[in-house]
Amino acid sequence: MDNEVKKAIVKSRIRDFMPLMGFFGIVIIFSILTGGKIVQPRNLGLMLSQVFVLMIAATGVFFIMTVGGLDFSQGSILGLASIIFCWVSQFSIPIAVIAAVAAGAAMGAFNGFFHVKFKIASFIVTMCSQYFFRGLCKYVTTKGPVPASIAVLALDQTWFKFVLMLLVLGVAFGIYRFTRLGYDLRAIGAGETAARFSGCRPDLTKFLVYVAAGAITGFAAFINVIRVGSITGTAGRQLETQILIALVLGGMPISGGARAKFSNIIIGTLTYCVLEKSLPMVFPVSATQQLVKGIIFLVVVALTIDHKALKVIK
């Protein structure tokens, strides 16, 4: 093995470990800056409450980004699915969960259909559907927040939400790592033409990915309602941005492909939640928080981006 190959292998391994090192580095730095407040049980509990919805929703977007796409409609999907859950929960909570998942899947199918059928770039389709779904959210909440059944509030238990999150992650990991679909996702992200010749069906796979991502976010809507109790027209606002930042912080390659790792979801979400909780403690001014967050985001992208694999988003 020549020196160039050895250097490439070492560089690749260092790049793979950088998100994890970055997470621990951020925890250590902000633990010092906050005088240890960030690692106190109360603050850890508050951070954990933010993790559930974000990590579950990020799982669906992870699949989309693996095939080289983007989705800017996840916040609106969460909001509309949450409203549907609230309505149906007045009759039955289990049926409400199914309704929320079905609604999310239908909205994901909407995105997938226009992306695949009309060959419109994913970020354009999802930006348009973002406004469409958000408009529906605001229309149905014109007279006020939509409340869920009182029985839903009894489910607001950390252990319960944690188990649900692990269930979603476990199923998603099994599909990504051990099924033909997971292989197809990585193959399409690496090169759609080559994937087609290897036996993949890119159009069908991408459509199913958007459906699955919507369904996963629909399930996240269930956990979101458990936490807040009622839904307004702004529910899920900025979720898509949070997901994108979290995944990139976790080392997710923008161009997708074989370098996408399931750990990107977990490390990225935890890193983002630590930053969200820590920055206000260190920088009370909101503008300063945004500035520091932007600098960190740019540094992470500069250190982890693979210029050789960079291409136009599908």
ABEGO torsion letter per residue (X at the ends): XBAAAAAAAAAAAAAAAAAAAAAAAAAAAAAAAAGGAAABAAAAAAAAAAAAAAAAAAAAAAAAAAAGBBBAAAAAAAAAAAAAAAAAAAABAAAAAAAAAAAAAAAAAAAAAAAAAAGBBAAAAAAAAAAAAAAAAAAAAAAEBBBBBAAAAAABBAAAAAAAAAAAAAAAAAAAAABAAAAAAAAAAAEAAAAAAAGBBAAAAAAAAAAAAAAAAAAAAAAAAAAAGBBBAABGBGAAAAAAAAAAAAGBBAAEEAABBAAAAAAAAAAAAAAAAAAAAABABAAAAAAAAAAAAAAAAAAABBAAABBBBX
